[in-house]
Amino acid sequence: MAFFRNICLILLLLLLTPGVGLAQGGGNPADSVAFDQKLGDQIPLDLAFIDAEGQAVTLGQYFAEQPVVLIMGYYECPMLCSLVREGAVQALQQVRLNVGQDFQVINVSIDPLETPMAAANARNIAISRYNRPDTDDGWHFLTGSQDNIAQLADAIGFQYYYDETIDQYAHAAGIVVATPQGELSHYFYGIEFNPSDLRLGLVEASNRTIGTPVDQLLLLCYHYNPITGQYTGLVMMIVRAAGVLTMLFIGLLIFFLSRGSGGSGRPGTPIGATG
């Protein structure tokens, strides 16, 4: 059993070890990607953005009366961003509260080159998926300058990285709920969100209640880079998990084979002999 315990310990350490490049190239800047919880911190409501209709707005226009679901990503993302938006919409469909009437939804692009047209397309998809009457005014899809995007991302703990070699952003998947006053109240990670938890988060945020920290199981939006030969983000996690499972299988096989190699008789007693 000691051998089996040692194998399990080694596999656990491998699984928990931070991701590194699987090929030459050294450290990976995407390893700094994170989604830190800054519960109780204030969102800078004076930051200016452009809405899906091309109009200049500030974040403060969407606060003051209702809690807010805040999502950061980018509209032309080839990986997880659309899944995060879809996951949020699906969860909100199962919540009796209505967008626009009970809370607001704000999507902010982290790509300063994206246009109001891209924001409008993503907004139309979300509204169509949500499919509730008289809720269109509660969906806000914004674009903005690099400086204002960075200030908002820093305020909510959304650390991302742009890889110019493949023209993609590495970032974590998740959403944030803020109070009507713009205080960070709850964090939800991943691409699927529990409707009951999300509803509770909105109710607590409306009462200006700050939630407690939750476990961070970050799903990263990134993939294999054929130029540098590195696996990063989501694919790195998958590759590492597959490697751990393979080693676990080999360890179990060796363990059971070593147990069976001792034979079924007692040492020094011929098989079939009576005591």
Secondary structure, DSSP 4 states (H G I P E B T S, - for coil): -HHHHHHHHHHHHHHHSPP--SSSS---GGGG-EE---TTPBP-TT-EEE-TTS-EEEGGGG-SSS-EEEEEE-TT-SSSHHHHHHHHHHHHHTSSS-BTTTBEEEEEES-TT--HHHHHHHHHHHHHHH--TT-GGGEEEEB--HHHHHHHHHHHTEE-EEETTTTEEEEE-EEEEE-TTSBEEEEEESS---HHHHHHHHHHHHTT---------PPEE---BTTTTB--HHHHHHHHHHHHHHHHHHHHHHHHHHHHTT-SSPTTS-TT---
